[in-house]
Amino acid sequence: MFDEYDKSYPIELVADFLGVNSRTLYYYERFSLVCPLRRGRKRYYSKADIRWLEYVRELMYDEGMNLRSIIILIRRRDNIILGKCPEDVVDCFKNYLMQISKERE
């Protein structure tokens, strides 16, 4: 029904799906962990955004990484840190960074 990158999911729905509150998603946005589409004061997420946020949660809760480490991972984008992550997480990470770069152009 929705395109992979169609930003159609409101923040309340995404927060509920992920089991977090909307303030957590605002916090993630503040540190550029996710870049939802903004229409006025409303934020909308794509399926790719949601999948990325699931990986962020997985890194935090299953792999034991803290938010600061994840932010460093994103900012550095180097193979030293990425080599320590599971391959599917690295692929998701790189795809998401490319998507964000295209959206900011």
PyMOL commands that set and color helices and strands:
alter all, ss='L'
color gray80, all
select helices_A, chain A and resi 11-18+22-30+47-61+67-76+79-82+87-104
alter helices_A, ss='H'
color red, helices_A
select strands_A, chain A and resi 9-10+37-39+42-45
alter strands_A, ss='S'
color yellow, strands_A
deselect
rebuild
show_as cartoon
